[in-house]
């Protein structure tokens, strides 16, 4: 029996009045695949990521996560899918500045399993993976931009999601930090997860296994 893709979008459309930043976009992402979506600012890339990540609803179309029609599920099930199936890396990391690096990373696992100590222990392991174990007790507000983004990656991966979504993950980083962030993201795909990266950085996209271009709300092979 053929394994279904990790994620599928079918004719996704998102309308805002008479504007449709996403207009009939379709794609499939397989396990261990890394996909870049390229396109100019304002072309709908981030909106598409939000639709796939169940952060905002499509005006029409489907998001299938495995065999599950995600937007046909009740809100509680969509919340479970976001927590368990999807990992997010945002451009502006979205860390809680008053919490330590390990507390930020631990939060999704604590929410999922309800076990604080186990979540903190797992956070330490993931911070080791991204080279920040020695900084685990530092408040997020005191981390450098590159360090904060690597903490955000560890947070995205702690629940071992099937799909990792990254929105311009290196957009605010220098070349050295961009390389370390990209290495951490690609390592996430070495086991099972699929990686979808929205970026305008052609150099970053060249390291991924497939590249798509977004224009006029639709996707095509780059």
C-alpha positions in Angstrom: 0.0 0.0 0.0 1.4 3.4 -1.0 2.1 5.8 1.9 0.1 9.0 1.6 2.1 12.3 1.4 2.8 14.1 4.6 0.7 17.0 3.5 -1.4 18.0 0.4 -3.0 21.2 -0.6 -5.9 21.0 -3.1 -6.9 24.2 -4.9 -6.4 26.3 -1.8 -7.8 29.8 -2.0 -7.8 32.6 0.5 -9.8 35.8 -0.3 -9.7 39.2 1.4 -12.4 41.2 -0.2 -11.6 41.4 -3.9 -8.0 40.2 -3.3 -6.8 36.6 -3.4 -3.2 36.2 -2.2 -3.7 32.4 -2.5 -5.7 31.5 -5.6 -6.1 27.8 -6.3 -2.7 26.6 -5.0 -2.0 22.9 -4.9 1.0 20.9 -3.8 2.1 17.6 -2.2 5.0 17.0 0.2 6.4 13.6 0.9 8.2 12.3 4.0 11.8 13.5 4.3 11.3 15.9 1.4 12.5 19.5 1.7 10.6 22.0 -0.4 11.3 25.7 -0.9 8.5 28.2 -2.0 10.1 31.2 -3.7 8.5 34.4 -4.7 8.6 38.2 -4.2 7.3 39.9 -1.0 3.5 40.1 -1.0 2.9 37.2 -3.4 1.0 35.1 -0.8 3.7 32.8 0.5 3.1 33.4 4.2 -0.6 33.2 3.7 -0.2 29.8 2.1 1.9 28.7 5.0 -0.8 29.8 7.5 -3.4 27.8 5.6 -1.3 24.7 5.6 -0.4 25.2 9.3 -4.1 25.6 10.3 -3.5 29.1 11.5 -6.2 30.6 9.3 -8.9 29.0 7.2 -9.0 28.8 3.4 -11.9 30.4 1.6 -12.0 27.2 -0.5 -10.0 24.1 -1.0 -8.5 21.4 1.2 -5.5 20.7 3.5 -4.9 17.0 3.9 -2.4 16.0 6.7 -1.8 12.4 6.0 -5.3 11.1 5.4 -7.0 13.8 7.5 -9.0 16.6 5.9 -7.7 19.1 8.5 -10.2 22.0 7.9 -13.1 19.6 8.1 -12.2 18.8 11.7 -13.6 20.5 14.8 -11.5 23.2 16.4 -10.2 20.9 19.1 -8.9 18.3 16.6 -7.2 21.1 14.6 -5.5 22.3 17.7 -4.3 18.8 18.4 -2.9 18.5 14.8 -1.1 21.9 15.1 0.5 20.7 18.4 1.4 17.1 17.3 1.7 17.0 13.5 3.1 20.4 12.7 6.2 22.3 13.8 6.5 26.1 13.1 9.5 28.3 12.7 8.5 31.9 12.3 10.6 34.7 10.8 10.6 36.6 14.1 11.1 33.4 16.3 8.1 34.3 18.6 9.9 33.2 21.7 8.6 34.3 25.2 11.4 36.6 26.3 10.8 36.2 30.1 11.3 32.4 29.8 14.6 30.6 29.5 15.6 28.9 26.3 14.8 25.4 27.7 11.4 26.6 29.0 10.5 28.0 25.5 11.5 24.7 23.9 9.7 22.6 26.5 6.3 24.3 26.2 4.9 22.3 23.2 5.8 19.0 24.9 4.5 20.1 28.2 1.2 21.1 26.5 1.0 17.8 24.6 1.9 15.4 27.5 1.3 17.4 30.6 4.6 16.4 32.1 6.8 19.3 33.0 10.0 17.6 34.0 10.0 15.2 31.0 9.4 18.2 28.7 12.3 20.1 30.2 14.6 17.0 29.8 13.5 16.7 26.2 14.2 20.4 25.7 17.7 19.9 26.9 18.3 17.2 24.3 17.0 19.4 21.5 19.0 22.3 22.5 22.1 20.1 22.4 21.1 19.2 18.8 21.1 22.8 17.8 24.3 23.6 19.7 22.8 25.6 22.6 22.8 23.3 25.6 25.2 25.7 27.5 22.7 28.5 26.9 19.7 26.6 28.1 19.1 28.7 31.2 19.5 32.1 29.5 16.3 34.1 29.1 15.2 34.2 25.5 15.3 38.0 25.5 19.1 37.9 26.1 19.8 35.5 23.2 21.4 36.7 19.9 19.2 36.7 16.8 20.9 33.5 15.6 20.6 31.8 18.9 16.9 32.7 19.2 16.2 31.2 15.8 17.9 28.0 16.7 15.9 27.8 19.9 12.8 28.3 17.8 13.8 25.4 15.6 14.3 23.2 18.7 10.8 24.2 19.9 9.4 23.4 16.5 10.9 19.9 16.6 10.4 18.8 20.2 7.1 17.0 19.5 8.7 15.3 16.5 6.2 16.7 13.9 5.5 15.2 10.6 5.6 18.6 8.9 7.9 21.5 9.6 6.8 24.9 8.3 9.4 27.7 8.2 8.6 31.3 7.2 11.8 33.1 6.0 13.8 31.4 8.8 17.1 33.1 7.8 15.6 36.4 6.8 17.1 38.3 9.7 20.4 36.4 10.0 23.9 36.8 8.7 25.5 34.2 6.4 27.1 32.2 9.3 24.0 32.0 11.3 21.9 31.3 8.2 24.1 28.2 7.6 23.7 26.8 11.1 19.9 27.4 11.0 19.6 25.7 7.6 21.6 22.7 8.9 19.3 22.3 11.9 16.3 22.4 9.7 17.6 19.9 7.2 18.6 17.6 10.0 14.9 17.6 11.0 14.1 15.9 7.7 16.8 13.2 8.0 14.4 10.9 9.8 10.8 11.4 8.8 9.6 15.0 8.8 8.8 16.9 5.6 10.2 20.5 5.5 8.5 23.4 3.7 10.4 26.7 3.7 9.0 30.0 2.4 11.8 32.2 1.3 13.0 34.8 -1.2 16.6 33.6 -0.7 17.6 31.6 -3.8 20.8 30.4 -2.2 18.9 28.9 0.7 16.4 27.3 -1.6 19.2 25.7 -3.6 19.9 23.4 -0.6 16.4 22.0 -0.6 15.3 19.0 -2.6 12.6 20.8 -4.6 11.8 24.4 -5.4 8.4 25.9 -6.2 7.5 29.4 -7.3 4.5 31.4 -6.2 3.0 33.9 -8.6 -0.5 35.3 -8.8 -1.6 33.0 -5.9 -0.6 29.8 -7.6 2.4 27.4 -7.4 4.5 26.1 -10.2 7.9 24.3 -10.4 10.7 26.8 -10.2 
